[in-house]
């Protein structure tokens, strides 16, 4: 699992993940992901376009960090999940807690409106 960050502007950080968000992949990025969501932003877009699998540990990673951001009044948005990853996220209802957008422009507009 790889994690890259990009500062979109002073209020939005994009985290791009690539690989598998299974137990090993999640363990590989857990502390870096948490550090980015805790110190950068304040809002975070997570680009999932290069994630080809998400398991329960990956879902947990997203939820815990989204809750941490929310506790500070900030937001996490998920962007561009592939069909299989999107199906998992929607099946478990994560889209009710963390908005999912099909493209980066829609995600940026949503954050600018909030």
FIRO-706383 format. One record per residue: residue in three letters; x, y, z of N, C-alpha, C, O in turn. Coordinates in steps of 0.02 Angstrom, whole numbers, plus 50000, padded with zeros to 5 digits. Example, Ala and Ser with C-alpha at 12.3 -4.5 7.8 and 13.67 -1.06 7.14 Angstrom:
% residues 2
Ala506604971650390506154977550390506604983550390507124983450423 Ser506424988850354506844994750357506455000250394506705005750402 
This chain:
% residues 114
Unk500434994150000500005000050000500455006250000500935006650038 Unk500285010849957500655017149954500195022949971499595022749958 Unk500475028150001500115034050022500505040149998501095040850013 Unk500175044449961500475050849940500015056449961499405055649963 Unk500305062149977499895067849997500035073749950500585074449922 Unk499525077849943499585083949903499165089349936498575088249951 Unk499465095049948499105100749976498735104149919499045107449878 Unk498065103549917497675106449863497625114049871497665117749822 Unk497535116249933497535123249952497625123550027497765118350058 Unk497555129350057497695129850129497195126150173497315125150232 Unk496635124050144496115120650183495995113350163495605109950197 Unk496315111050110496165104250085496805100550069497235102950032 Unk496865094650098497415090050083497115083950048496605081350068 Unk497455081849995497235075749960497715070149978498325070849972 Unk497435064549999497815058450012497645053649956497065052049945 Unk498155051349920498045046449867498315039749891498905039049908 Unk497875034749891498065028049912498105023549850497715024349804 Unk498575018949851498615014049797498825007349825499285006849866 Unk498485002149802498624995449826498004992449858497444993949840 Unk498134988149907497594984549941497524987050013498014987150051 Unk496924988950032496784990850101496554984750139496004984550167 Unk496984979650140496864973750180497244974650246497474980250260 Unk497334969450285497674970050349498384972650340498594977450373 Unk498764969550295499464971550285499504978650256499914982650279 Unk499094980250207499114986850177498914992350226499224997650228 Unk498414990950266498194995850315498724996950369498865002550388 Unk499024991450391499564992050441500144996150414500484999650452 Unk500274995550349500844999050319500755006650318501245010350319 Unk500125009050316500015016250310499655019250370499575025350373 Unk499445015350417499015017650472499285023850507498925028750514 Unk499905023650529500165029250568500265035450524500135041050547 Unk500485034650462500575040350417499905043550400499835049650399 Unk499395039250387498735041750371498465045850429498205051350420 Unk498525043150490498275046650550498655053150560498355058150580 Unk499305053250548499695059350556499475064750507499425070650525 Unk499345062850445499115067650395498435070550415498345076550413 Unk497975066250434497305068750451497315072950515496885077250525 Unk497795071650558497835075450621498185082150613498045086850650 Unk498635082750564499055088750561498965092950498499135098850498 Unk498695090050445498615093850383497885094850369497455092250405 Unk497735098550318497025099450302496815106650309497135111050280 Unk496295108050345495935103950393495475098750361495255094150395 Unk495315099450297494885094750263495295090050220495815092050193 Unk495055083850213495445078750178495015075350125494455073250138 Unk495295074850065495005070850012495435064650005496045065149998 Unk495125058850009495495052550001495335049749932494775047649918 Unk495835049649889495775047049821495875039549823496425037149838 Unk495345035849808495355028549811495395025349741495305019349735 Unk495535029249690495515026649621496005020949609495885016849565 Unk496555020749646497055015449636497025010149691497485006049697 Unk496485010049730496385004849780495964999349749495395000549727 Unk496244993249746495874987849712495534983049760495184978549739 Unk495624984049826495284979949876495244983849941495724987349959 Unk494684983249975494624986150042494294981050088493754978450073 Unk494624979750144494364975150194494144978950256494144985150257 Unk493964975250307493704978450367494214983050401494024988150430 Unk494854981250397495364985650428495424992250390495534997450420 Unk495354991950324495374998050284494775002550299494845008650303 Unk494194999450305493595003150322493675006350391493495012150401 Unk493945002650438494065005250505494535011350503494415016350537 Unk495075010850464495545016450456495175022650433495275028050462 Unk494765022050382494395027850356493915030650408493895036650419 Unk493535026250440493045028550489493355032050549493135037350570 Unk493875029150578494195032150637494475039050621494405043650661 Unk494795039650564495085046050546494555051150526494635057050540 Unk494025048950494493465053550478493145056050543492965061950547 Unk493065051650592492785053750656493235058750691492995063550721 Unk493895057650688494365062350717494315069250685494325074350720 Unk494275069350619494185075750584493525078950603493495084950617 Unk492995075050605492335077650622492305080550692491955085450704 Unk492675077550738492685080150807492985087150810492845090950856 Unk493405088850761493705095550757493295100250713493475106050705 Unk492745097650685492335101750641492575101650569492365105750528 Unk493025096950553493305096250486492975090250450492565086750480 Unk493155089150387492825084050348493315079650310493865081650292 Unk493085073450298493425068850253492925067150198492335066150211 Unk493175066950136492775064950079493165059550042493775059950034 Unk492805054450020493105049149979492975050649906492445053149888 Unk493465049149864493415051149794493645045449749494155042149762 Unk493275044349696493445039849641493565032549660494035029549634 Unk493175029549704493285022449716493085018449654492605020249619 Unk493455013149640493275008649586492625005049603492385005449660 Unk492325001649554491664998449564491654993549623491164993549661 Unk492164989449630492154984549685492234987849753491904985949801 Unk492684992749757492784996249820492165000249838491955000249895 Unk491865003549789491245007349800490695002749826490325004649872 Unk490634996849797490114992249818490204990249892489714990049929 Unk490814988949912490944987349982490754993250027490414992350077 Unk490974999250008490835005150050490085006450055489845008050109 Unk489735005850000489005007050001488635001550037488135002850071 Unk488864995250030488534989650063488554990350139488074988750174 Unk489124992750165489174993550238488915000250262488885001450322 Unk488725004550216488425010950235488905016450251488705021450282 Unk489535015850232490015021050248489845027550212490025032950235 Unk489495027050155489315033050118488825037450156488745043350138 Unk488505034850206488065038850249488465042950299488225047950326 Unk489095040850312489515044350360490075048450327490265053750352 Unk490325045950271490855049350235490615050050162490525044950129 Unk490515056050138490275056950069490765053950018491375054150027 Unk490475051049965490875048149911490705051949847490125052849829 Unk491235054149812491145057749749491505054049693492005050549705 Unk491245054849632491535051349574492155054749546492545051549511 Unk492255061149561492825064749533493075070049582492715072049628 Unk493685072149571494005076949617493655083749615493615087049667 Unk493405085849557493075092349552492445092649595492325097649629 Unk492055087349594491455087049636491635087149710491305090349751 Unk492165083549727492385083349797492615090249820492455092449875 Unk492995093649778493225100449795492645105249802492635109349848 Unk492165104849757491565109249762491195107949828490965112749861 Unk491125101749847490765100049908491115102949969490795105550015 Unk491775102649970492145105450027492125113050028492115115950081 Unk492115116149970492095123449968491415126049990491375131650017 Unk490885122149981490215124250001490105123350076489655126450104 Unk490505119250107490385118050178490735123050222490685122650284 
